[in-house]
Amino acid sequence: MSIKYISLILLGSLYLSPHSYSQETNPVHPAGENDSIQNPMDQLGVVDDAFQENFFEALKQKGIENHELALIALNKAEAAATTPENKAVVYFEMAKNYTALKVYDKAEENYKKVLADLGDRLDVLEHLYDLYYQQKDYDKAIPLVRKLIPYDEDYKEDLANLLTRAKQYDLALEQLDELDGIWGESDIRNALRAQIYRATGNTEGAIENLEQKIDNNPKNEKEHLSLIFLYSEQGNTEKAFEAAKNLLKTNPKSQLVHLALYKFYLDSGNTSEALKSMKIVFASDQIDTESKYRVLGDFIQFVNLNPQYEADLEAAATLFSEENGTKVYEKLGDYFSAKSNKEQALHFYEKGVAQSIDNYKLLKNTLLFQVEFEKYSEAATLSSKGLEIFPAQPLIYLLNGVANNGLENSEKAIESLETGQDFILDDPQMQLDFYIQLNIAYTNKGDIKRAKTYSEKAAQLKLAN
């Protein structure tokens, strides 16, 4: 909402003193002097002590958000008011306090009292408009915003938005066309127009509109992309593909078009062209990361059905990984892990964790596979670094112990395993794994007595479960 409070005047606080009256006007209406908005406090003259005392008390209470107390003081000020202008100022403040309390019917009633006494004041109209907008009462807001447009043409944007929300779609489209004619196109208005077409199911109208815009400006990449999207939404793949190729013809350097082209090529079996488009997507600095991940996900699904392209998947992902390596490699690792290709999974997990060790899931998966493949030296080093970042994760201590047992570094294994036990919370299986590894560590050390102790603890835990 683009409400612009051009002349928000704190009614009363600067004008209640009998020594500071002002006869200056505050012109905001472009029509001329006769239409200028005057501050009603300019006309108050001298006010009595009861009015002034209670009015200032109300301002003070409103300032500290004691709106109920502010309203009590305003009721007293209203009783002491002697002129319509005094009462109008009180009603205005009452409306603002009622709005803060979400007593919207009372707020509306008091704003209308001000307008009845003083005419269409800009600041009051704006507050009332804001009130209607908060309540989503668009039918009341529409005639009000029409009154505000002569003061500021930016309200024409508000009118288009309100007409859309009120489902007066034909009038909203007329308003959008008028604004495009005056100010040229904008992304916000284009999005609003697309929203109207979706709401009305008028896809044909949306397509005609976009085609007309493309005819007027063939170089406008966004309109081409919107047209591709609309055709795709309709399920008209052939037209969408044609629109994408048309964009590439008018703008051969377009990178965004490949977000559509790669999918068309994949679906049509043109793998070589699909790979070219995907490489452009991954290398592009114009395409957002989320879209790149979506493309990567599609490519992973494709390779899952066509494993002969796994090398191409890695090559394409490498382009993307220069900027977002950790997540890319993690996704690839998850993909190969799900296919039970653990060696390839570990390959990508290690690439990812080398760039960012503070991803716990990635760290855990890497260590589990390193231990499984008996890469104990790598696992011992990585888990030691991991414990510096995750000092309360028992699994990392356990895997560090396993790795050091594999290397026959009994002292390091015992130190890690005994420390890690303190962080186990109600996990019998993990406790059992710790006992087993401690038994191995003490056995390797030659401490048969301690080894037996942990062997017995492991046996008891197995029996208990």
JOJO-V769029 format. One record per helix or strand. SS is the DSSP state (h for helix, s for strand). FROM is the first residue (numbers start at 1). TO is the last residue. If there is no record, write none. Layout:
# JOJO-V769029
SS/FROM/TO
SS/FROM/TO
This chain:
# JOJO-V769029
s/26/26
h/33/35
s/37/37
h/40/43
h/49/63
h/67/80
h/84/100
h/104/118
h/122/134
h/138/149
h/155/165
h/169/183
h/187/200
h/203/216
h/221/234
h/237/250
h/258/267
h/271/283
h/289/305
h/307/338
h/342/355
h/360/372
h/376/389
h/394/406
h/410/423
h/428/445
h/448/464
